[in-house]
Amino acid sequence: MFNLTTLRRALLATVAIASFAAQPALAQDAPKPATPGFDFSGVLYANYRYATDSASKAGNAGNAANKFDVERVYLNFRMPAGDDGSIRVTTDVFNNTTAATNGYYPGWTIRLKYAYFQYNFLHNIGDMKGFNATARFGMLHNALIDHEEGFWPRWISQTAVERTGGFFSSSDVGVAALVTLPNSWGEVYGSVANGPGYGAAETDRFKDMSARVTLTPFGAEKGFLKTLTISPWAYMGSTASKFQNGGTGQVGTVSDPLDRNRYGVFVGIKDRRFTAGAEYASRSEMIETGSNTSAAPRATYTNTGNLTDGFVLIRPFELLDDKEKSPIQLFARYDSFKPFSDARSSGAQTTSAANVQTIAGIIYDLNQKSSLSLDFQNLGRSGGSTVAEQNIIFLHLMVSF
């Protein structure tokens, strides 16, 4: 039987191991890496979109909607902060499309994406090269998304767990630990954060825990399988009840949390000629019913959603001749997310309803730092899903600097 309490303790232990378990004597004679200097970098995502789905046409007198957009500008600042210490600050410039509902500036604005202090406190533990431990505090990565974006190009679309499944945000405010394993075996990452994301300040007293174990069984070898990565992960969170403070006519306060849990496994391989990834993930959320009154007592149930997705990126001319560098890359991705396991959550839909995301296109590298992508993205439905369908042709631009 799946024991949430045991798993929560295991996730906390992942962070604690890196922070407290190892003795300083293990690393006192190991060489320390040089403190990095000031580093500034960034990336710009822009696109032109042409939407032909019925919902887009309905809002434009039956005509296809289209627009130019600057989707994101990430500006990265990295600099030293004392011996073994450093900071990273990443600003996220984005188009604030929610301004109509939140009353803020309706246009391009700026917010923090990452802002943390990093302390590399153990080096070559037990004289094992590459066995290091790092702690972070601030607005930092969650356990999965940044890792998966090392395989799938974020500038074309968010990863499936973030976009299609809506599992969690890519960063949050909290503490984290990263342990890199010796002999290129992989890494372990764990965090405790506010939850459920960096888009808003903390709203309750509960915290979310996440952990990822990344194994690279051929990491020390040469050849195509060197980058084979197997990454099981878990995310255990809680949110407050909407009845936590009671209210007029209610029978009392509710201090118990509502579980918000996710877990999965990602498998990927990354080579310039051929990159691919596959994933299975599940999310479960406790849902409240009733009004917390004697006439309509509060009750809860758990709904579960499941996601399967996969993608591939190929440079066909380099597969035929790896001595010649080609600027052309083909890609395709398929996501299938079933949001409901409980009929009470599905509403007009069914428990077999699935939201299906399909992406396909071609990338052309303009130079070493910039690329164009012409791609088609479709959000479809099956099994009784009522999600709004989308059909969009994109011209994407990515520039790193």
C-alpha positions in Angstrom: 0.0 0.0 0.0 1.4 3.4 -1.0 2.4 5.3 2.2 2.4 9.0 1.7 4.0 9.7 5.1 6.9 7.4 4.3 7.5 9.0 1.0 7.3 12.5 2.4 10.0 11.5 5.0 12.1 10.1 2.2 11.9 13.3 0.2 13.0 15.4 3.2 15.8 12.9 3.8 17.1 13.5 0.2 17.6 17.2 1.0 19.0 16.5 4.5 21.6 14.0 3.3 23.3 16.6 1.2 23.1 19.2 3.9 24.1 17.4 7.1 25.0 13.8 6.7 28.5 14.1 5.2 31.4 15.0 7.6 33.5 18.0 6.6 36.6 15.9 7.1 35.8 14.0 3.9 36.5 17.0 1.7 39.0 19.1 3.7 41.9 17.9 1.6 40.1 17.9 -1.8 40.8 20.6 -4.3 38.2 23.3 -4.6 37.0 24.6 -7.9 37.8 28.1 -8.8 35.2 30.7 -7.9 33.5 31.8 -11.1 33.6 35.5 -12.2 30.7 37.7 -13.3 28.7 36.1 -16.1 25.8 37.6 -18.1 23.8 35.7 -20.6 20.3 35.5 -21.9 17.9 34.0 -24.4 15.1 35.6 -26.5 12.0 33.7 -27.7 9.9 35.4 -30.4 7.3 34.0 -32.7 4.6 34.6 -35.3 1.5 32.5 -34.9 -1.4 31.8 -37.3 -4.4 30.1 -35.6 -7.0 28.3 -37.8 -9.1 26.6 -35.1 -12.8 27.4 -34.8 -12.5 29.2 -31.5 -9.8 31.5 -32.8 -11.9 32.2 -36.0 -15.0 32.8 -33.9 -13.3 35.8 -32.2 -12.3 37.3 -35.5 -15.4 37.3 -37.6 -14.6 33.9 -39.1 -11.0 34.8 -40.0 -7.9 33.1 -38.8 -6.2 34.9 -35.9 -2.5 35.9 -36.2 0.0 37.9 -34.4 3.7 38.6 -33.8 4.9 38.0 -30.2 7.9 38.2 -28.0 7.1 35.3 -25.7 10.1 35.4 -23.3 13.4 37.2 -22.7 15.4 35.5 -20.0 18.4 37.5 -18.6 20.8 35.5 -16.5 23.2 37.1 -14.0 25.7 34.9 -12.3 28.5 36.1 -10.0 30.6 34.9 -7.0 29.5 35.4 -3.4 32.5 34.5 -1.3 34.4 31.2 -1.1 32.4 28.3 -2.6 29.4 30.7 -2.9 27.7 32.2 -5.9 24.3 33.7 -6.9 22.1 33.4 -9.9 19.4 35.8 -10.8 17.2 35.2 -13.9 14.6 37.8 -14.9 11.7 36.7 -17.0 10.3 39.3 -19.4 6.9 38.1 -20.6 3.6 39.4 -22.1 1.2 39.7 -19.2 -1.9 38.3 -20.9 -3.7 38.0 -17.5 -3.8 41.8 -17.0 -7.5 42.0 -17.8 -8.3 40.0 -14.7 -5.6 41.0 -12.3 -5.6 44.8 -13.0 -1.9 45.0 -13.8 -0.1 46.5 -16.8 -1.5 44.8 -20.0 1.7 44.3 -21.9 5.3 43.1 -21.6 6.5 43.1 -18.0 9.2 41.6 -15.9 9.4 39.2 -13.0 11.9 36.9 -11.3 12.3 33.3 -12.5 15.3 32.3 -10.5 17.1 34.1 -7.7 19.1 32.0 -5.3 22.4 31.7 -3.4 24.4 28.5 -4.1 27.0 27.1 -1.7 29.3 24.3 -2.9 30.0 22.9 0.5 31.5 19.4 -0.3 34.0 18.6 -3.0 35.2 15.1 -4.1 33.7 13.4 -1.1 35.8 10.5 0.1 38.4 11.4 -2.6 36.0 10.4 -5.3 36.3 12.8 -8.2 33.0 14.4 -9.2 31.2 13.4 -5.9 30.1 16.9 -4.8 27.3 18.5 -2.8 25.7 21.9 -3.3 22.9 23.7 -1.4 20.7 26.4 -2.7 18.3 28.9 -1.1 15.9 31.3 -2.8 13.8 31.1 -6.0 15.0 27.9 -7.6 14.3 25.0 -9.9 11.8 22.3 -9.2 12.9 18.7 -9.5 12.1 18.0 -13.2 11.3 20.7 -15.7 14.7 22.4 -16.1 16.2 18.9 -16.4 13.8 17.8 -19.1 14.4 21.1 -21.0 17.9 19.9 -21.5 16.4 17.4 -24.0 13.3 19.2 -25.4 13.7 22.8 -26.8 11.7 25.1 -24.5 11.5 27.9 -27.1 9.1 25.7 -29.2 6.9 24.7 -26.3 6.9 24.0 -22.6 7.5 20.4 -21.6 4.4 18.1 -21.4 4.2 18.1 -17.6 4.0 21.9 -17.5 1.9 22.6 -20.6 -0.3 19.6 -21.4 -0.7 18.2 -17.9 -0.3 21.4 -15.8 1.5 19.4 -13.1 3.6 22.2 -11.5 5.5 25.4 -12.2 9.2 25.3 -13.3 10.5 27.2 -10.2 9.5 28.1 -6.6 10.9 29.7 -3.5 12.6 27.3 -1.0 15.7 25.4 -0.3 17.3 22.6 -2.4 20.3 20.3 -2.5 22.1 18.8 -5.4 24.5 15.9 -5.2 26.5 14.9 -8.2 27.6 11.3 -8.2 31.1 10.0 -9.0 32.2 8.3 -12.2 29.5 10.3 -14.2 26.7 8.1 -12.7 24.3 11.0 -12.5 22.9 13.2 -9.8 20.3 13.5 -7.0 18.2 16.7 -6.5 15.7 17.5 -3.8 13.8 20.6 -2.7 11.4 21.9 -0.1 9.5 25.0 -1.4 6.4 27.1 -0.9 4.3 25.6 -3.7 2.6 25.8 -6.1 4.9 28.1 -8.1 6.9 31.3 -8.6 3.9 33.1 -10.2 2.5 34.2 -6.9 3.6 34.7 -3.2 3.0 32.0 -0.6 -0.6 31.7 0.3 -0.7 29.0 3.1 1.5 27.3 5.7 2.0 24.1 3.8 5.2 23.2 1.8 5.9 21.1 -1.2 8.7 18.6 -1.5 10.2 17.3 -4.7 13.1 14.9 -5.5 14.7 13.5 -8.6 17.3 10.7 -9.1 19.0 10.9 -12.4 21.0 7.9 -13.5 23.4 7.8 -16.4 24.6 4.2 -16.6 26.9 4.8 -19.5 28.0 8.3 -18.5 31.7 7.4 -18.2 31.7 5.6 -21.6 32.1 6.9 -25.1 29.6 6.7 -27.8 25.9 7.2 -28.5 24.7 5.8 -25.1 26.8 8.1 -23.0 23.9 10.5 -22.5 21.2 7.9 -21.8 19.4 9.3 -18.8 16.8 7.6 -16.5 15.1 10.0 -14.1 12.4 8.9 -11.6 11.0 11.8 -9.7 8.3 12.6 -7.1 6.6 15.8 -5.9 4.6 15.7 -2.7 2.6 18.8 -1.9 -0.3 20.2 0.1 -2.6 23.2 0.0 -4.9 24.7 2.6 -8.7 24.0 2.7 -10.9 26.8 1.5 -12.6 26.4 4.9 -9.5 26.7 7.0 -10.7 29.8 8.8 -14.4 28.8 9.0 -17.0 31.4 8.3 -20.6 32.4 8.8 -22.8 29.3 9.0 -19.9 26.9 8.9 -19.5 24.2 11.6 -15.9 25.1 12.3 -12.4 25.5 10.8 -10.6 22.9 8.8 -6.8 22.7 9.5 -6.2 19.5 7.5 -4.3 20.0 4.2 -5.4 18.9 0.8 -2.9 16.5 -0.8 -1.4 17.6 -4.2 1.0 14.9 -5.4 2.8 14.0 -8.6 5.3 11.3 -9.6 6.8 9.9 -12.8 9.8 8.8 -14.7 11.6 10.4 -17.7 14.0 8.6 -20.0 16.0 10.5 -22.5 19.0 10.5 -24.8 20.8 13.5 -26.2 23.1 13.6 -29.2 23.5 16.3 -31.8 22.3 13.9 -34.5 19.5 12.3 -32.5 17.7 13.4 -29.3 14.7 11.6 -27.9 12.6 11.4 -24.7 9.7 9.5 -23.2 7.8 10.0 -20.0 5.0 8.7 -17.8 3.6 10.9 -15.1 0.7 10.9 -12.7 -0.9 13.7 -10.7 -3.4 13.4 -7.9 -5.3 16.1 -6.0 -7.7 16.0 -3.1 -10.9 17.9 -3.9 -13.4 19.3 -1.4 -17.1 19.2 -1.7 -19.9 20.6 0.3 -20.1 23.9 2.2 -18.8 22.9 5.6 -22.2 23.4 7.1 -24.6 21.1 8.9 -26.9 21.1 5.9 -24.0 20.5 3.4 -21.1 18.9 5.3 -17.6 19.1 3.9 -16.3 15.9 2.2 -13.2 15.1 0.1 -12.2 12.8 -2.7 -9.0 12.3 -4.7 -8.9 12.7 -8.5 -6.0 11.3 -10.5 -4.7 12.3 -14.0 -2.2 10.4 -16.1 0.2 11.7 -18.8 2.3 9.9 -21.4 4.4 11.7 -23.8 7.4 11.3 -26.2 9.4 13.4 -28.6 12.3 13.0 -31.1 14.6 15.5 -32.8 16.7 14.3 -35.7 19.4 15.9 -38.0 18.9 13.5 -41.0 21.9 14.7 -43.0 24.2 14.2 -40.1 22.9 10.7 -39.5 23.9 10.0 -43.0 27.3 11.7 -42.7 28.4 12.7 -39.2 31.5 14.5 -40.6 29.3 17.3 -42.0 27.4 19.7 -39.8 23.9 20.3 -40.9 21.7 23.3 -39.9 18.5 21.3 -40.4 16.7 19.4 -37.7 13.3 17.7 -37.8 11.2 17.1 -34.7 7.9 15.7 -33.5 6.2 15.3 -30.1 3.0 13.6 -28.9 1.4 14.1 -25.4 -1.7 12.4 -24.1 -3.2 13.5 -20.8 -6.2 11.9 -19.1 -7.3 14.4 -16.5 -9.9 12.5 -14.6 -10.2 9.2 -12.7 -13.3 10.3 -10.8 -16.6 11.1 -12.5 -17.3 13.8 -10.0 -14.3 15.8 -11.4 -15.0 15.1 -15.1 -18.3 17.1 -15.3 -19.6 16.9 -18.9 -16.6 14.9 -19.9 -15.9 11.2 -19.1 -13.2 9.5 -17.1 -11.7 8.3 -20.4 -11.4 11.8 -21.8 -7.9 12.7 -23.1 -6.3 15.9 -24.2 -3.9 15.2 -27.0 -1.1 17.6 -28.0 0.8 17.1 -31.3 3.8 19.1 -32.4 5.8 18.7 -35.5 8.2 20.9 -37.5 11.6 21.8 -38.8 14.4 23.8 -37.2 17.0 25.7 -39.2 20.1 27.0 -37.4 20.9 30.5 -38.6 24.3 30.4 -36.7 25.7 29.0 -33.5 23.4 31.2 -31.3 20.2 31.5 -33.2 17.6 29.2 -34.8 14.3 29.4 -36.6 11.5 26.8 -36.4 8.5 26.3 -38.6 6.1 24.1 -36.8 2.4 23.0 -36.4 0.9 22.6 -33.0 -2.5 20.9 -32.4 -4.4 20.4 -29.2 -7.1 17.8 -29.8 -9.5 15.8 -27.8 -10.6 12.2 -27.6 -12.7 9.9 -25.4 -15.3 12.6 -24.6 -12.9 15.5 -23.8 -14.3 19.0 -24.0 -11.0 20.9 -24.1 -11.0 23.7 -26.6 -9.2 22.6 -29.7 -6.3 24.5 -31.1 -4.6 24.5 -34.5 -1.7 26.9 -34.8 1.1 27.3 -37.3 4.2 28.9 -35.7 7.4 30.6 -36.9 9.6 30.5 -33.8 12.9 32.4 -33.3 15.4 31.6 -30.6 18.5 33.7 -29.9 20.9 33.0 -27.1 23.6 35.5 -26.1 
